[in-house]
Every structure is written in C-alpha cells, then in structure tokens.
Amino acid sequence: MSVQARIEEKLATLEPVEMAVENESHMHHVPPDSETHFKVTLVSERFAGLMPVKRHQLIYSLLADELAGPVHALALHLYTPQQWSTRGGVRPDSPNCRGGGGQ
C-alpha cells in the first residue's frame, strides 16, 4: 500500500465530510515518485471544540508511523464543517519550494 493510501485510510477514521490528501513531493528536491511531502485538507465534526494545536496533535498521533518514517513534511488544513463552509470550501495553496522540481 502506498504511503498516501495509508494516510487516507487512517484519516478516514475521523469520519471526514471532506478529505484531500495531496502528494506534493514533486514540488521538492526529492527523487521522482517520492512520497515524502503531503498536504492534508480535512473537514470533520471531530474537530469541534478543539483548538488548532489539539487538531494537529490528533493527526500526528494517527500518522505517527508515517511521520517517523517516510513522511518528511505534512501541511495540515483542518476545519469543522462550519469553518469549511465559511471559507467557501477553499483551502490555502502551498507555496513553491525553493528546492522543488525533483532534481
């Protein structure tokens, strides 16, 4: 199973309303087909009442094996359904990496 598939499987336990796991490794200085840099957008009622740091800690605990191994960077955009609706269903774009291009 790919790293991305494992991440998606583990995050599905949070019963997301919306979920996008994007492999952004190609934007960084890593070999082709790497799975080292990911961006996660997750919308779940499970985030209700949790401050952002607690939301991040929840994700880190779910993905502890991946973060201890192949995943080098993880951008997290975590929202309740109400916050997601307020944002118009839009998450921030990732900045360009200075070492990007997979060289």
Order of alpha helices (4+ residues) and beta strands (2+ residues): alpha-beta-beta-alpha-alpha-beta-alpha
